[in-house]
Amino acid sequence: AKFTYVDKDTCIACGACGATAPDIYDYDDEGLAEVIYANDGNHGTTEIPEDLYDDLQDASDGCPTDSIKIADSPFNM
Ligand code: F3S
């Protein structure tokens, strides 16, 4: 299983992740990214389905500040 959240303390609102993985990430009013998949609310507690694993990895690889966190077990942000 895969889980993800965005560390908004280090996100610089570059906008890459939402373009790469629009089903997983969107932006708040300040342009900072957050996990919106299945209304996760950027808590990192929603399991990401396998068909989105490629998007997940591409978004993580593409983030210039390593703000996209991925783990095999749920976060609790
Ligand atoms: Fe922020 Fe990284 Fe996305 S800087 S907007 S989390 S690609």
Backbone and ligand atoms as CSV (ligand in chain L), in Angstrom:
chain,resi,resn,atom,element,x,y,z
A,1,ALA,N,N,0.841,-1.195,0.000
A,1,ALA,CA,C,0.000,0.000,0.000
A,1,ALA,C,C,0.876,1.245,0.000
A,2,LYS,N,N,0.333,2.316,-0.551
A,2,LYS,CA,C,1.069,3.581,-0.587
A,2,LYS,C,C,0.192,4.711,-0.031
A,3,PHE,N,N,0.877,5.586,0.719
A,3,PHE,CA,C,0.215,6.756,1.294
A,3,PHE,C,C,1.086,7.969,1.024
A,4,THR,N,N,0.464,9.134,0.942
A,4,THR,CA,C,1.243,10.339,0.631
A,4,THR,C,C,0.636,11.569,1.289
A,5,TYR,N,N,1.496,12.522,1.599
A,5,TYR,CA,C,1.030,13.854,1.983
A,5,TYR,C,C,2.082,14.852,1.527
A,6,VAL,N,N,1.717,16.121,1.517
A,6,VAL,CA,C,2.648,17.182,1.133
A,6,VAL,C,C,3.088,17.936,2.380
A,7,ASP,N,N,4.400,18.098,2.547
A,7,ASP,CA,C,4.922,18.926,3.637
A,7,ASP,C,C,4.817,20.392,3.212
A,8,LYS,N,N,3.782,21.057,3.696
A,8,LYS,CA,C,3.542,22.444,3.277
A,8,LYS,C,C,4.586,23.413,3.828
A,9,ASP,N,N,5.345,22.995,4.813
A,9,ASP,CA,C,6.396,23.865,5.354
A,9,ASP,C,C,7.540,24.040,4.363
A,10,THR,N,N,7.696,23.062,3.465
A,10,THR,CA,C,8.802,23.153,2.507
A,10,THR,C,C,8.326,23.338,1.072
A,11,CYS,N,N,7.046,23.094,0.798
A,11,CYS,CA,C,6.495,23.321,-0.542
A,11,CYS,C,C,6.650,24.793,-0.903
A,12,ILE,N,N,7.138,25.032,-2.127
A,12,ILE,CA,C,7.313,26.413,-2.592
A,12,ILE,C,C,6.285,26.767,-3.671
A,13,ALA,N,N,5.212,25.981,-3.735
A,13,ALA,CA,C,4.122,26.237,-4.676
A,13,ALA,C,C,4.600,26.269,-6.122
A,14,CYS,N,N,5.514,25.377,-6.443
A,14,CYS,CA,C,6.053,25.371,-7.807
A,14,CYS,C,C,5.026,24.884,-8.813
A,15,GLY,N,N,4.090,24.059,-8.357
A,15,GLY,CA,C,2.999,23.649,-9.216
A,15,GLY,C,C,3.227,22.399,-10.044
A,16,ALA,N,N,4.343,21.742,-9.851
A,16,ALA,CA,C,4.648,20.567,-10.676
A,16,ALA,C,C,3.776,19.362,-10.324
A,17,CYS,N,N,3.546,19.143,-9.060
A,17,CYS,CA,C,2.884,17.898,-8.656
A,17,CYS,C,C,1.444,17.808,-9.143
A,18,GLY,N,N,0.715,18.911,-9.058
A,18,GLY,CA,C,-0.667,18.887,-9.516
A,18,GLY,C,C,-0.783,18.693,-11.013
A,19,ALA,N,N,0.249,19.152,-11.746
A,19,ALA,CA,C,0.265,18.950,-13.194
A,19,ALA,C,C,0.609,17.502,-13.525
A,20,THR,N,N,1.485,16.912,-12.726
A,20,THR,CA,C,1.928,15.532,-12.959
A,20,THR,C,C,0.911,14.512,-12.472
A,21,ALA,N,N,0.314,14.787,-11.335
A,21,ALA,CA,C,-0.607,13.827,-10.719
A,21,ALA,C,C,-1.873,14.545,-10.244
A,22,PRO,N,N,-2.678,14.989,-11.188
A,22,PRO,CA,C,-3.865,15.798,-10.835
A,22,PRO,C,C,-4.930,15.048,-10.046
A,23,ASP,N,N,-4.897,13.716,-10.087
A,23,ASP,CA,C,-5.878,12.955,-9.303
A,23,ASP,C,C,-5.477,12.879,-7.831
A,24,ILE,N,N,-4.211,13.173,-7.559
A,24,ILE,CA,C,-3.720,13.059,-6.178
A,24,ILE,C,C,-3.533,14.419,-5.524
A,25,TYR,N,N,-2.936,15.378,-6.278
A,25,TYR,CA,C,-2.570,16.663,-5.678
A,25,TYR,C,C,-3.316,17.832,-6.306
A,26,ASP,N,N,-3.670,18.776,-5.464
A,26,ASP,CA,C,-4.221,20.055,-5.917
A,26,ASP,C,C,-3.615,21.116,-5.011
A,27,TYR,N,N,-4.076,22.353,-5.148
A,27,TYR,CA,C,-3.451,23.451,-4.414
A,27,TYR,C,C,-4.450,24.182,-3.531
A,28,ASP,N,N,-3.940,24.675,-2.400
A,28,ASP,CA,C,-4.805,25.455,-1.527
A,28,ASP,C,C,-4.822,26.915,-1.991
A,29,ASP,N,N,-5.434,27.794,-1.219
A,29,ASP,CA,C,-5.594,29.196,-1.623
A,29,ASP,C,C,-4.260,29.906,-1.801
A,30,GLU,N,N,-3.226,29.402,-1.139
A,30,GLU,CA,C,-1.903,30.019,-1.237
A,30,GLU,C,C,-1.044,29.367,-2.319
A,31,GLY,N,N,-1.622,28.385,-3.014
A,31,GLY,CA,C,-0.874,27.707,-4.060
A,31,GLY,C,C,-0.025,26.562,-3.565
A,32,LEU,N,N,-0.104,26.286,-2.269
A,32,LEU,CA,C,0.648,25.159,-1.714
A,32,LEU,C,C,-0.099,23.869,-2.023
A,33,ALA,N,N,0.660,22.833,-2.312
A,33,ALA,CA,C,0.043,21.566,-2.709
A,33,ALA,C,C,-0.518,20.822,-1.506
A,34,GLU,N,N,-1.514,19.990,-1.796
A,34,GLU,CA,C,-2.083,19.119,-0.769
A,34,GLU,C,C,-2.703,17.908,-1.447
A,35,VAL,N,N,-2.833,16.843,-0.682
A,35,VAL,CA,C,-3.435,15.619,-1.216
A,35,VAL,C,C,-4.945,15.757,-1.189
A,36,ILE,N,N,-5.545,15.613,-2.367
A,36,ILE,CA,C,-6.994,15.746,-2.465
A,36,ILE,C,C,-7.657,14.420,-2.833
A,37,TYR,N,N,-6.832,13.389,-3.056
A,37,TYR,CA,C,-7.411,12.103,-3.475
A,37,TYR,C,C,-8.401,11.611,-2.419
A,38,ALA,N,N,-9.602,11.288,-2.866
A,38,ALA,CA,C,-10.659,10.758,-1.989
A,38,ALA,C,C,-10.826,11.613,-0.733
A,39,ASN,N,N,-10.717,12.926,-0.901
A,39,ASN,CA,C,-10.889,13.860,0.220
A,39,ASN,C,C,-9.953,13.570,1.391
A,40,ASP,N,N,-8.733,13.192,1.054
A,40,ASP,CA,C,-7.761,12.877,2.111
A,40,ASP,C,C,-7.478,14.076,3.019
A,41,GLY,N,N,-7.583,15.286,2.472
A,41,GLY,CA,C,-7.333,16.468,3.290
A,41,GLY,C,C,-5.879,16.640,3.698
A,42,ASN,N,N,-4.979,16.013,2.907
A,42,ASN,CA,C,-3.533,16.080,3.172
A,42,ASN,C,C,-3.149,15.460,4.513
A,43,HIS,N,N,-3.945,14.510,4.984
A,43,HIS,CA,C,-3.598,13.797,6.211
A,43,HIS,C,C,-2.671,12.615,5.932
A,44,GLY,N,N,-2.673,12.151,4.682
A,44,GLY,CA,C,-1.825,11.010,4.355
A,44,GLY,C,C,-2.357,9.686,4.873
A,45,THR,N,N,-3.655,9.626,5.090
A,45,THR,CA,C,-4.250,8.410,5.641
A,45,THR,C,C,-5.067,7.627,4.613
A,46,THR,N,N,-5.154,8.162,3.386
A,46,THR,CA,C,-5.931,7.492,2.344
A,46,THR,C,C,-5.020,6.662,1.454
A,47,GLU,N,N,-5.351,5.377,1.302
A,47,GLU,CA,C,-4.534,4.505,0.460
A,47,GLU,C,C,-4.661,4.924,-1.001
A,48,ILE,N,N,-3.509,5.100,-1.654
A,48,ILE,CA,C,-3.483,5.475,-3.069
A,48,ILE,C,C,-3.556,4.200,-3.914
A,49,PRO,N,N,-4.469,4.136,-4.866
A,49,PRO,CA,C,-4.621,2.919,-5.670
A,49,PRO,C,C,-3.427,2.691,-6.592
A,50,GLU,N,N,-3.206,1.431,-6.916
A,50,GLU,CA,C,-2.032,1.056,-7.707
A,50,GLU,C,C,-1.962,1.735,-9.059
A,51,ASP,N,N,-3.101,2.010,-9.654
A,51,ASP,CA,C,-3.063,2.627,-10.981
A,51,ASP,C,C,-2.550,4.073,-10.927
A,52,LEU,N,N,-2.381,4.614,-9.739
A,52,LEU,CA,C,-1.818,5.957,-9.603
A,52,LEU,C,C,-0.379,5.945,-9.090
A,53,TYR,N,N,0.204,4.762,-8.943
A,53,TYR,CA,C,1.577,4.675,-8.416
A,53,TYR,C,C,2.587,5.396,-9.315
A,54,ASP,N,N,2.411,5.301,-10.630
A,54,ASP,CA,C,3.343,5.973,-11.546
A,54,ASP,C,C,3.267,7.489,-11.371
A,55,ASP,N,N,2.035,8.001,-11.281
A,55,ASP,CA,C,1.856,9.435,-11.056
A,55,ASP,C,C,2.475,9.849,-9.721
A,56,LEU,N,N,2.271,9.014,-8.735
A,56,LEU,CA,C,2.801,9.286,-7.401
A,56,LEU,C,C,4.319,9.422,-7.440
A,57,GLN,N,N,4.963,8.457,-8.078
A,57,GLN,CA,C,6.421,8.464,-8.155
A,57,GLN,C,C,6.935,9.634,-8.997
A,58,ASP,N,N,6.270,9.891,-10.123
A,58,ASP,CA,C,6.689,11.010,-10.980
A,58,ASP,C,C,6.573,12.342,-10.238
A,59,ALA,N,N,5.506,12.503,-9.480
A,59,ALA,CA,C,5.316,13.746,-8.729
A,59,ALA,C,C,6.396,13.893,-7.664
A,60,SER,N,N,6.684,12.798,-6.987
A,60,SER,CA,C,7.728,12.828,-5.956
A,60,SER,C,C,9.083,13.149,-6.565
A,61,ASP,N,N,9.395,12.484,-7.671
A,61,ASP,CA,C,10.684,12.716,-8.350
A,61,ASP,C,C,10.796,14.162,-8.847
A,62,GLY,N,N,9.643,14.748,-9.228
A,62,GLY,CA,C,9.676,16.065,-9.846
A,62,GLY,C,C,9.615,17.231,-8.887
A,63,CYS,N,N,9.363,16.966,-7.623
A,63,CYS,CA,C,9.263,18.069,-6.664
A,63,CYS,C,C,10.652,18.601,-6.324
A,64,PRO,N,N,10.888,19.895,-6.562
A,64,PRO,CA,C,12.233,20.450,-6.358
A,64,PRO,C,C,12.640,20.543,-4.895
A,65,THR,N,N,11.679,20.442,-3.986
A,65,THR,CA,C,12.010,20.595,-2.565
A,65,THR,C,C,11.755,19.322,-1.757
A,66,ASP,N,N,11.525,18.208,-2.461
A,66,ASP,CA,C,11.263,16.925,-1.778
A,66,ASP,C,C,10.135,17.039,-0.752
A,67,SER,N,N,9.109,17.779,-1.117
A,67,SER,CA,C,8.006,17.995,-0.175
A,67,SER,C,C,6.938,16.921,-0.247
A,68,ILE,N,N,7.016,16.074,-1.270
A,68,ILE,CA,C,6.026,15.014,-1.417
A,68,ILE,C,C,6.512,13.772,-0.685
A,69,LYS,N,N,5.817,13.449,0.374
A,69,LYS,CA,C,6.206,12.331,1.226
A,69,LYS,C,C,5.392,11.096,0.856
A,70,ILE,N,N,6.071,9.967,0.744
A,70,ILE,CA,C,5.419,8.704,0.394
A,70,ILE,C,C,5.876,7.631,1.383
A,71,ALA,N,N,4.933,6.806,1.824
A,71,ALA,CA,C,5.285,5.696,2.702
A,71,ALA,C,C,4.337,4.527,2.470
A,72,ASP,N,N,4.728,3.360,2.995
A,72,ASP,CA,C,3.931,2.145,2.833
A,72,ASP,C,C,2.833,2.015,3.891
A,73,SER,N,N,2.891,2.856,4.893
A,73,SER,CA,C,1.865,2.844,5.926
A,73,SER,C,C,1.319,4.261,6.107
A,74,PRO,N,N,0.142,4.399,6.690
A,74,PRO,CA,C,-0.493,5.714,6.769
A,74,PRO,C,C,0.309,6.723,7.592
A,75,PHE,N,N,0.314,7.959,7.104
A,75,PHE,CA,C,0.806,9.060,7.922
A,75,PHE,C,C,-0.347,9.451,8.838
A,76,ASN,N,N,-0.131,10.399,9.686
A,76,ASN,CA,C,-1.224,10.922,10.495
A,76,ASN,C,C,-1.008,12.403,10.695
A,77,MET,N,N,-1.108,13.140,9.560
A,77,MET,CA,C,-0.776,14.565,9.598
A,77,MET,C,C,-2.011,15.409,9.895
L,1,F3S,FE1,FE,5.034,22.085,-3.813
L,1,F3S,FE2,FE,6.681,20.279,-4.694
L,1,F3S,FE3,FE,4.209,20.300,-5.513
L,1,F3S,S1,S,7.175,22.404,-4.288
L,1,F3S,S2,S,3.620,22.449,-5.511
L,1,F3S,S3,S,4.912,19.919,-3.441
L,1,F3S,S4,S,5.987,19.814,-6.740
